[in-house]
Amino acid sequence: MKIINAEQVHQYLNFEELIPLLKQSFSRPFSMPQRQVYSLAPEQNENHDAFALLPSWNEEVIGNKAFTYFPDNAQKHDLPGLFSKIMLFKRQTGEPLALVDGTSVTYWRTAAISALASQLLSRENSQHLMLFGTGNLASYLVKAHLAVRDIKQVTLWGRNADKVSELVASFSVLYPAVTFKVSVEVNIEVASADIICCATGAKTPLFDGNCLSAGSHVDCLGNHMTDARECDTPTVLKARVFVDSLTNTLNEAGELLIPILEGAFNKDEIVGELADMCKTPAILRQSSDEITLFKSVGTAISDLVAAYSVVEKLAK
């Protein structure tokens, strides 16, 4: 059984291969039971420490990702808030194949799924990306979205002004053909954006959905809690809504659960999940004026596909 570290994951994954591979994998048969997320201190409202198990399998491989989430680690222990490992087994025999670093895989597959959803739902001529969030995912998201759309401008928002400025400067060097700007007035910038990507730990909406322009695409991937959300009810009501997994989003995503609780939205209004999007092009964007929303909380099958691709490359 191979043990694959983060450096090997970064060495062997790239978005030009991973994004189409994920699209192909979601269009084929796979199984993905509801993931199990366990609060480690359910009696403490302010403690969000958690442990999770994400099983899945397809015709080639069985996988289970286990991760721990300790959001106060950076402040209290100078450690990352997320640790993760992915265990892979042969589908035909059950033989253990590899133990893969799951944190690095999560960065790659999260950004790849975000870009895949944009490739399927955003307008082909989209040029302005508004990115909320300056965490570890930011660099992956920029690179992934540039791989699927001819982005000319990226506007970056974050709570830490210094971090935003640093990222704008570094991105400008990495991608000289793209104009990177610091967000100054969120709702004005949202109104001019073709793609709005939210990757934050925000508990309340990041922008006013009434400011969205016709034809825009909204992607919310940062929140995993039922009582928090990155976009507001008007955003949900204005958009045709898609999700990565019906089971998981309806169990975890406040972006949808709060409007449902308000009586403003019905789960039956969700157009489809990512597998439907990859298999049935007819359900995708219906017009250039349509607003689309993709809500993701993460899928085990995307972890499996990304991790197994590294295993296959190492075997060659």
Phi, psi and omega in degrees: 000130181277146170247117187248123184266177184297321181299321179291322177300311181296327181291324190257351178261143171210151187288332180298330178263321188291319183298308177295330177295318178295319178300315179296318183292324179287343178270355180251167181297137173202163177236140182210088177299159178303133179288154182249118179245121185249122172287130182275349177215065185298339181279352181249109185298329184268359180257117182251019177302135186212159174228137185223152176232129184233094180271153174193164174200155173227200186288346185250325192211152174250140180220153173216119176263132173244133176219154174247143180233111179235087189296342181266005184302316184299315183287319187269327189231001183055045180230158174299153180277348185229129172234139187207144174224145178241122178260127181243142179228151174294134181293322187282328186239346184079005181292133178299135181254309187198155168245115189247140175301120186273335181295313179294319178299320181299318177301311183295312184288327178296313179293321180295320178293320177301314180291323177297316178299321178294318178301324182275331190244327182285161177294142182298332181267018178299133183231341184245115178257126173256117183248119174264120177124135181236020181282195184300333182285339189305312183294324178293319181295317178300311182297320181293315182292327176293338180283342185242344180223150180277072183287129179257333182221138173236122175257127186247129178243142175198160181287331182262107185299322179296318180295320178299313181297319179297316181293318178302318180294315182290320178296323181298327177286318182291323185233075186296341180279352182249139175270122179252132183231148174279134178294133179243315180227099191307308187291331174290319181290321176300321181295334181261356184274143174274323182231126178245114183247123184248117181224069186230176172259024184298142177263339181234159185307142184274339183206167179273114182299338178293345181272352181298140178268154177304138177089358182281159178238129181247134181233118180244117185227358187273333187263139178231018184244147185289335185253016178230162179195148178266339177234156186267177180299317178304324177298314180297319184288332181278344190251157161277125193258132176233156181223162176283320179214120179301312183302311185285320181292323180284354176257341190227336195266107178298334178305326179257322185293325180292312175299327177295315179296326178287346184081012182269340186220148179241139182301335179291348178279350176293124187291319181178170176257179190300323178299319176296318181298323182281333183264335189231085182302335184297338182272354184285197184313130183264339180199166180289342181268348185291140172264133179241150178228130175241118178252124178233146173239001180103140181233139180296326183293328177289326173299313181300312183298314181295315181295318182292329178296326176292316179301316180296319181293322178293334182283344184280000000 
